[in-house]
Amino acid sequence: MTEIHLFHAIGAGGEDSAAVRQYIVEHGLKDKIEFHNMLYEGSQKLLMELSGQKAAPCLVAGGIVFLGREKILGWLKENLK
């Protein structure tokens, strides 16, 4: 299976990340996605390595980058059921 990473923010400014996390949990997808909290330097470095991005939420699936709530939710709805 393709490696799927979700880079997310918590707290102020993390509303879009919260919506993505909520969708993942409510649809039983958590075991298919590795979560990375952007509060941690290791997560920030990995996001840059995988995507060249700094912003959250960001989903990286099979080397393809999806940035932002709508693009991530769209990909999840189409690809993980």
Phi, psi and omega in degrees: 000147178296138174288133180233126181239132173248121175259122189224158177251152177235142178095204182304131181085000183258020184299319180293320177298319180298319179296321179292314178301317180299315179300314182300313182293313182296334182257013175065034184257358188302326181286351180260353188230132176269122181272142177226117180277123184289357174290340184261136182301323179299322177293320179297317179294316180297319178300316178297319180296317184280330190228341186075010182256161175239344189273151175234146006279148177218131177247132176241118183231114180059034180084357179263135185258131175238116185249126177100153185306308185295316180294320179294310180299321177300315179295316180300316182295325182278330192247338180235112182233000000 
